[in-house]
Amino acid sequence: MVPHNIIKLQLPDGREVSIIQNGNGRDGDAYGHAEFFTCEVFVQGEDDVEAHMTLSDVFQYLTKLSNDWTLAKEFQDD
């Protein structure tokens, strides 16, 4: 069994977002734990992994990044 819970998403600008946590009762190397309702977030192109984030932290972080978003070419209207 994989020791992590993983969600992969894509930002409007095309960058990949990975939200990862160690599962309940499972040891893993993620900087977030299901028991504590925290996760780590990695955004492609960003220098650091954001660690031990709550849901509110994740929303604030992605909102902060959204100030610089532009749509990826495949999502732009011609």
KOLGU-4560 file (N, C-alpha, C; in nm, 3 decimals, padded with zeros to 5 digits):
<recs>
<n_xx: 00.083 n_yy: -00.117 n_zz: 00.000 ca_xx: 00.000 ca_yy: 00.000 ca_zz: 00.000 c_xx: 00.089 c_yy: 00.125 c_zz: 00.000 mol: A seq: 1 type: MET>
<n_xx: 00.052 n_yy: 00.225 n_zz: -00.079 ca_xx: 00.126 ca_yy: 00.350 ca_zz: -00.086 c_xx: 00.105 c_yy: 00.428 c_zz: 00.044 mol: A seq: 2 type: VAL>
<n_xx: 00.213 n_yy: 00.480 n_zz: 00.104 ca_xx: 00.198 ca_yy: 00.549 ca_zz: 00.232 c_xx: 00.146 c_yy: 00.692 c_zz: 00.223 mol: A seq: 3 type: PRO>
<n_xx: 00.110 n_yy: 00.736 n_zz: 00.102 ca_xx: 00.068 ca_yy: 00.875 ca_zz: 00.086 c_xx: -00.071 c_yy: 00.887 c_zz: 00.025 mol: A seq: 4 type: HIS>
<n_xx: -00.137 n_yy: 00.997 n_zz: 00.059 ca_xx: -00.256 ca_yy: 01.042 ca_zz: -00.012 c_xx: -00.208 c_yy: 01.153 c_zz: -00.105 mol: A seq: 5 type: ASN>
<n_xx: -00.240 n_yy: 01.141 n_zz: -00.235 ca_xx: -00.188 ca_yy: 01.235 ca_zz: -00.334 c_xx: -00.302 c_yy: 01.288 c_zz: -00.420 mol: A seq: 6 type: ILE>
<n_xx: -00.303 n_yy: 01.420 n_zz: -00.439 ca_xx: -00.395 ca_yy: 01.485 ca_zz: -00.532 c_xx: -00.310 c_yy: 01.565 c_zz: -00.630 mol: A seq: 7 type: ILE>
<n_xx: -00.331 n_yy: 01.544 n_zz: -00.759 ca_xx: -00.259 ca_yy: 01.620 ca_zz: -00.862 c_xx: -00.361 c_yy: 01.704 c_zz: -00.937 mol: A seq: 8 type: LYS>
<n_xx: -00.330 n_yy: 01.833 n_zz: -00.949 ca_xx: -00.417 ca_yy: 01.929 ca_zz: -01.017 c_xx: -00.333 c_yy: 02.011 c_zz: -01.114 mol: A seq: 9 type: LEU>
<n_xx: -00.403 n_yy: 02.092 n_zz: -01.195 ca_xx: -00.332 ca_yy: 02.182 ca_zz: -01.285 c_xx: -00.386 c_yy: 02.324 c_zz: -01.268 mol: A seq: 10 type: GLN>
<n_xx: -00.295 n_yy: 02.418 n_zz: -01.255 ca_xx: -00.332 ca_yy: 02.558 ca_zz: -01.244 c_xx: -00.375 c_yy: 02.611 c_zz: -01.381 mol: A seq: 11 type: LEU>
<n_xx: -00.448 n_yy: 02.722 n_zz: -01.384 ca_xx: -00.489 ca_yy: 02.780 ca_zz: -01.512 c_xx: -00.372 c_yy: 02.812 c_zz: -01.605 mol: A seq: 12 type: PRO>
<n_xx: -00.253 n_yy: 02.837 n_zz: -01.548 ca_xx: -00.137 ca_yy: 02.867 ca_zz: -01.632 c_xx: -00.066 c_yy: 02.742 c_zz: -01.682 mol: A seq: 13 type: ASP>
<n_xx: -00.121 n_yy: 02.623 n_zz: -01.647 ca_xx: -00.067 ca_yy: 02.497 ca_zz: -01.696 c_xx: 00.028 c_yy: 02.426 c_zz: -01.601 mol: A seq: 14 type: GLY>
<n_xx: 00.069 n_yy: 02.493 n_zz: -01.492 ca_xx: 00.161 ca_yy: 02.429 ca_zz: -01.398 c_xx: 00.090 c_yy: 02.322 c_zz: -01.317 mol: A seq: 15 type: ARG>
<n_xx: 00.165 n_yy: 02.218 n_zz: -01.283 ca_xx: 00.112 ca_yy: 02.107 ca_zz: -01.204 c_xx: 00.123 c_yy: 02.138 c_zz: -01.055 mol: A seq: 16 type: GLU>
<n_xx: 00.019 n_yy: 02.099 n_zz: -00.981 ca_xx: 00.016 ca_yy: 02.113 ca_zz: -00.836 c_xx: 00.002 c_yy: 01.974 c_zz: -00.776 mol: A seq: 17 type: VAL>
<n_xx: 00.087 n_yy: 01.940 n_zz: -00.681 ca_xx: 00.077 ca_yy: 01.814 ca_zz: -00.608 c_xx: 00.049 c_yy: 01.844 c_zz: -00.462 mol: A seq: 18 type: SER>
<n_xx: -00.057 n_yy: 01.785 n_zz: -00.409 ca_xx: -00.092 ca_yy: 01.798 ca_zz: -00.268 c_xx: -00.078 c_yy: 01.659 c_zz: -00.207 mol: A seq: 19 type: ILE>
<n_xx: 00.009 n_yy: 01.647 n_zz: -00.109 ca_xx: 00.049 ca_yy: 01.515 ca_zz: -00.059 c_xx: 00.045 c_yy: 01.513 c_zz: 00.093 mol: A seq: 20 type: ILE>
<n_xx: 00.003 n_yy: 01.399 n_zz: 00.150 ca_xx: 00.012 ca_yy: 01.380 ca_zz: 00.295 c_xx: 00.035 c_yy: 01.233 c_zz: 00.325 mol: A seq: 21 type: GLN>
<n_xx: 00.096 n_yy: 01.208 n_zz: 00.438 ca_xx: 00.107 ca_yy: 01.071 ca_zz: 00.488 c_xx: -00.032 c_yy: 01.026 c_zz: 00.529 mol: A seq: 22 type: ASN>
<n_xx: -00.070 n_yy: 00.904 n_zz: 00.494 ca_xx: -00.202 ca_yy: 00.853 ca_zz: 00.528 c_xx: -00.214 c_yy: 00.820 c_zz: 00.676 mol: A seq: 23 type: GLY>
<n_xx: -00.337 n_yy: 00.804 n_zz: 00.723 ca_xx: -00.362 ca_yy: 00.766 ca_zz: 00.862 c_xx: -00.285 c_yy: 00.639 c_zz: 00.897 mol: A seq: 24 type: ASN>
<n_xx: -00.207 n_yy: 00.647 n_zz: 01.002 ca_xx: -00.134 ca_yy: 00.530 ca_zz: 01.050 c_xx: -00.025 c_yy: 00.482 c_zz: 00.957 mol: A seq: 25 type: GLY>
<n_xx: 00.012 n_yy: 00.561 n_zz: 00.859 ca_xx: 00.115 ca_yy: 00.520 ca_zz: 00.763 c_xx: 00.235 c_yy: 00.613 c_zz: 00.772 mol: A seq: 26 type: ARG>
<n_xx: 00.352 n_yy: 00.554 n_zz: 00.769 ca_xx: 00.474 ca_yy: 00.634 ca_zz: 00.769 c_xx: 00.511 c_yy: 00.666 c_zz: 00.626 mol: A seq: 27 type: ASP>
<n_xx: 00.552 n_yy: 00.787 n_zz: 00.604 ca_xx: 00.597 ca_yy: 00.830 ca_zz: 00.473 c_xx: 00.684 c_yy: 00.952 c_zz: 00.489 mol: A seq: 28 type: GLY>
<n_xx: 00.729 n_yy: 01.005 n_zz: 00.378 ca_xx: 00.820 ca_yy: 01.119 ca_zz: 00.381 c_xx: 00.754 c_yy: 01.252 c_zz: 00.351 mol: A seq: 29 type: ASP>
<n_xx: 00.620 n_yy: 01.255 n_zz: 00.344 ca_xx: 00.550 ca_yy: 01.380 ca_zz: 00.315 c_xx: 00.553 c_yy: 01.473 c_zz: 00.435 mol: A seq: 30 type: ALA>
<n_xx: 00.550 n_yy: 01.604 n_zz: 00.407 ca_xx: 00.548 ca_yy: 01.705 ca_zz: 00.512 c_xx: 00.405 c_yy: 01.743 c_zz: 00.547 mol: A seq: 31 type: TYR>
<n_xx: 00.324 n_yy: 01.644 n_zz: 00.574 ca_xx: 00.185 ca_yy: 01.663 ca_zz: 00.614 c_xx: 00.128 c_yy: 01.529 c_zz: 00.654 mol: A seq: 32 type: GLY>
<n_xx: 00.032 n_yy: 01.529 n_zz: 00.745 ca_xx: -00.021 ca_yy: 01.405 ca_zz: 00.800 c_xx: -00.173 c_yy: 01.409 c_zz: 00.809 mol: A seq: 33 type: HIS>
<n_xx: -00.238 n_yy: 01.302 n_zz: 00.765 ca_xx: -00.384 ca_yy: 01.294 ca_zz: 00.769 c_xx: -00.436 c_yy: 01.311 c_zz: 00.911 mol: A seq: 34 type: ALA>
<n_xx: -00.365 n_yy: 01.256 n_zz: 01.009 ca_xx: -00.411 ca_yy: 01.264 ca_zz: 01.148 c_xx: -00.420 c_yy: 01.408 c_zz: 01.198 mol: A seq: 35 type: GLU>
<n_xx: -00.336 n_yy: 01.496 n_zz: 01.141 ca_xx: -00.331 ca_yy: 01.636 ca_zz: 01.184 c_xx: -00.397 c_yy: 01.730 c_zz: 01.082 mol: A seq: 36 type: PHE>
<n_xx: -00.459 n_yy: 01.671 n_zz: 00.978 ca_xx: -00.527 ca_yy: 01.750 ca_zz: 00.875 c_xx: -00.434 c_yy: 01.850 c_zz: 00.809 mol: A seq: 37 type: PHE>
<n_xx: -00.310 n_yy: 01.806 n_zz: 00.782 ca_xx: -00.213 ca_yy: 01.891 ca_zz: 00.714 c_xx: -00.161 c_yy: 01.820 c_zz: 00.589 mol: A seq: 38 type: THR>
<n_xx: -00.101 n_yy: 01.898 n_zz: 00.499 ca_xx: -00.045 ca_yy: 01.841 ca_zz: 00.376 c_xx: 00.074 c_yy: 01.924 c_zz: 00.332 mol: A seq: 39 type: CYS>
<n_xx: 00.145 n_yy: 01.873 n_zz: 00.234 ca_xx: 00.248 ca_yy: 01.951 ca_zz: 00.168 c_xx: 00.197 c_yy: 01.985 c_zz: 00.028 mol: A seq: 40 type: GLU>
<n_xx: 00.241 n_yy: 02.099 n_zz: -00.023 ca_xx: 00.199 ca_yy: 02.142 ca_zz: -00.155 c_xx: 00.324 c_yy: 02.177 c_zz: -00.236 mol: A seq: 41 type: VAL>
<n_xx: 00.333 n_yy: 02.116 n_zz: -00.355 ca_xx: 00.439 ca_yy: 02.150 ca_zz: -00.449 c_xx: 00.376 c_yy: 02.203 c_zz: -00.575 mol: A seq: 42 type: PHE>
<n_xx: 00.420 n_yy: 02.322 n_zz: -00.618 ca_xx: 00.374 ca_yy: 02.381 ca_zz: -00.742 c_xx: 00.492 c_yy: 02.386 c_zz: -00.838 mol: A seq: 43 type: VAL>
<n_xx: 00.472 n_yy: 02.327 n_zz: -00.955 ca_xx: 00.577 ca_yy: 02.324 ca_zz: -01.057 c_xx: 00.628 c_yy: 02.465 c_zz: -01.083 mol: A seq: 44 type: GLN>
<n_xx: 00.760 n_yy: 02.480 n_zz: -01.080 ca_xx: 00.822 ca_yy: 02.610 ca_zz: -01.105 c_xx: 00.850 c_yy: 02.691 c_zz: -00.979 mol: A seq: 45 type: GLY>
<n_xx: 00.792 n_yy: 02.652 n_zz: -00.867 ca_xx: 00.821 ca_yy: 02.719 ca_zz: -00.740 c_xx: 00.944 c_yy: 02.654 c_zz: -00.678 mol: A seq: 46 type: GLU>
<n_xx: 01.020 n_yy: 02.730 n_zz: -00.602 ca_xx: 01.147 ca_yy: 02.681 ca_zz: -00.547 c_xx: 01.130 c_yy: 02.582 c_zz: -00.433 mol: A seq: 47 type: ASP>
<n_xx: 01.026 n_yy: 02.599 n_zz: -00.352 ca_xx: 01.015 ca_yy: 02.521 ca_zz: -00.229 c_xx: 00.884 c_yy: 02.445 c_zz: -00.222 mol: A seq: 48 type: ASP>
<n_xx: 00.887 n_yy: 02.336 n_zz: -00.148 ca_xx: 00.766 ca_yy: 02.265 ca_zz: -00.109 c_xx: 00.711 c_yy: 02.335 c_zz: 00.014 mol: A seq: 49 type: VAL>
<n_xx: 00.583 n_yy: 02.365 n_zz: 00.014 ca_xx: 00.519 ca_yy: 02.424 ca_zz: 00.131 c_xx: 00.476 c_yy: 02.311 c_zz: 00.223 mol: A seq: 50 type: GLU>
<n_xx: 00.517 n_yy: 02.315 n_zz: 00.349 ca_xx: 00.501 ca_yy: 02.202 ca_zz: 00.440 c_xx: 00.398 c_yy: 02.228 c_zz: 00.549 mol: A seq: 51 type: ALA>
<n_xx: 00.336 n_yy: 02.119 n_zz: 00.596 ca_xx: 00.245 ca_yy: 02.119 ca_zz: 00.710 c_xx: 00.135 c_yy: 02.225 c_zz: 00.697 mol: A seq: 52 type: HIS>
<n_xx: 00.072 n_yy: 02.229 n_zz: 00.579 ca_xx: -00.031 ca_yy: 02.329 ca_zz: 00.551 c_xx: -00.169 c_yy: 02.276 c_zz: 00.586 mol: A seq: 53 type: MET>
<n_xx: -00.251 n_yy: 02.363 n_zz: 00.645 ca_xx: -00.392 ca_yy: 02.331 ca_zz: 00.666 c_xx: -00.467 c_yy: 02.368 c_zz: 00.538 mol: A seq: 54 type: THR>
<n_xx: -00.595 n_yy: 02.336 n_zz: 00.532 ca_xx: -00.675 ca_yy: 02.370 ca_zz: 00.416 c_xx: -00.675 c_yy: 02.522 c_zz: 00.393 mol: A seq: 55 type: LEU>
<n_xx: -00.690 n_yy: 02.598 n_zz: 00.500 ca_xx: -00.686 ca_yy: 02.744 ca_zz: 00.488 c_xx: -00.552 c_yy: 02.792 c_zz: 00.432 mol: A seq: 56 type: SER>
<n_xx: -00.443 n_yy: 02.731 n_zz: 00.480 ca_xx: -00.310 ca_yy: 02.766 ca_zz: 00.429 c_xx: -00.299 c_yy: 02.740 c_zz: 00.279 mol: A seq: 57 type: ASP>
<n_xx: -00.354 n_yy: 02.626 n_zz: 00.234 ca_xx: -00.348 ca_yy: 02.590 ca_zz: 00.092 c_xx: -00.422 c_yy: 02.694 c_zz: 00.009 mol: A seq: 58 type: VAL>
<n_xx: -00.543 n_yy: 02.731 n_zz: 00.052 ca_xx: -00.620 ca_yy: 02.832 ca_zz: -00.021 c_xx: -00.544 c_yy: 02.965 c_zz: -00.027 mol: A seq: 59 type: PHE>
<n_xx: -00.487 n_yy: 03.008 n_zz: 00.085 ca_xx: -00.413 ca_yy: 03.134 ca_zz: 00.088 c_xx: -00.292 c_yy: 03.129 c_zz: -00.004 mol: A seq: 60 type: GLN>
<n_xx: -00.220 n_yy: 03.017 n_zz: -00.002 ca_xx: -00.100 ca_yy: 03.002 ca_zz: -00.086 c_xx: -00.137 c_yy: 03.006 c_zz: -00.234 mol: A seq: 61 type: TYR>
<n_xx: -00.237 n_yy: 02.929 n_zz: -00.273 ca_xx: -00.276 ca_yy: 02.927 ca_zz: -00.414 c_xx: -00.335 c_yy: 03.061 c_zz: -00.458 mol: A seq: 62 type: LEU>
<n_xx: -00.404 n_yy: 03.129 n_zz: -00.368 ca_xx: -00.457 ca_yy: 03.262 ca_zz: -00.399 c_xx: -00.342 c_yy: 03.360 c_zz: -00.421 mol: A seq: 63 type: THR>
<n_xx: -00.240 n_yy: 03.352 n_zz: -00.336 ca_xx: -00.122 ca_yy: 03.438 ca_zz: -00.351 c_xx: -00.057 c_yy: 03.414 c_zz: -00.487 mol: A seq: 64 type: LYS>
<n_xx: -00.043 n_yy: 03.289 n_zz: -00.526 ca_xx: 00.017 ca_yy: 03.257 ca_zz: -00.656 c_xx: -00.071 c_yy: 03.304 c_zz: -00.771 mol: A seq: 65 type: LEU>
<n_xx: -00.202 n_yy: 03.308 n_zz: -00.750 ca_xx: -00.295 ca_yy: 03.340 ca_zz: -00.858 c_xx: -00.278 c_yy: 03.482 c_zz: -00.909 mol: A seq: 66 type: SER>
<n_xx: -00.215 n_yy: 03.568 n_zz: -00.833 ca_xx: -00.194 ca_yy: 03.706 ca_zz: -00.878 c_xx: -00.109 c_yy: 03.711 c_zz: -01.005 mol: A seq: 67 type: ASN>
<n_xx: -00.030 n_yy: 03.608 n_zz: -01.030 ca_xx: 00.058 ca_yy: 03.604 ca_zz: -01.147 c_xx: 00.012 c_yy: 03.507 c_zz: -01.254 mol: A seq: 68 type: ASP>
<n_xx: -00.105 n_yy: 03.448 n_zz: -01.239 ca_xx: -00.150 ca_yy: 03.347 ca_zz: -01.335 c_xx: -00.186 c_yy: 03.408 c_zz: -01.469 mol: A seq: 69 type: TRP>
<n_xx: -00.151 n_yy: 03.335 n_zz: -01.572 ca_xx: -00.205 ca_yy: 03.357 ca_zz: -01.706 c_xx: -00.247 c_yy: 03.221 c_zz: -01.757 mol: A seq: 70 type: THR>
<n_xx: -00.347 n_yy: 03.217 n_zz: -01.840 ca_xx: -00.394 ca_yy: 03.089 ca_zz: -01.891 c_xx: -00.292 c_yy: 03.026 c_zz: -01.985 mol: A seq: 71 type: LEU>
<n_xx: -00.277 n_yy: 02.895 n_zz: -01.973 ca_xx: -00.193 ca_yy: 02.821 ca_zz: -02.066 c_xx: -00.253 c_yy: 02.836 c_zz: -02.206 mol: A seq: 72 type: ALA>
<n_xx: -00.172 n_yy: 02.828 n_zz: -02.310 ca_xx: -00.217 ca_yy: 02.850 ca_zz: -02.447 c_xx: -00.339 c_yy: 02.765 c_zz: -02.483 mol: A seq: 73 type: LYS>
<n_xx: -00.342 n_yy: 02.640 n_zz: -02.438 ca_xx: -00.453 ca_yy: 02.553 ca_zz: -02.475 c_xx: -00.586 c_yy: 02.598 c_zz: -02.415 mol: A seq: 74 type: GLU>
<n_xx: -00.582 n_yy: 02.688 n_zz: -02.316 ca_xx: -00.705 ca_yy: 02.736 ca_zz: -02.254 c_xx: -00.742 c_yy: 02.878 c_zz: -02.298 mol: A seq: 75 type: PHE>
<n_xx: -00.657 n_yy: 02.940 n_zz: -02.379 ca_xx: -00.684 ca_yy: 03.077 ca_zz: -02.422 c_xx: -00.779 c_yy: 03.079 c_zz: -02.541 mol: A seq: 76 type: GLN>
<n_xx: -00.867 n_yy: 03.181 n_zz: -02.543 ca_xx: -00.953 ca_yy: 03.201 ca_zz: -02.658 c_xx: -00.871 c_yy: 03.263 c_zz: -02.770 mol: A seq: 77 type: ASP>
<n_xx: -00.899 n_yy: 03.222 n_zz: -02.891 ca_xx: -00.825 ca_yy: 03.280 ca_zz: -03.006 c_xx: -00.880 c_yy: 03.413 c_zz: -03.048 mol: A seq: 78 type: ASP>
</recs>
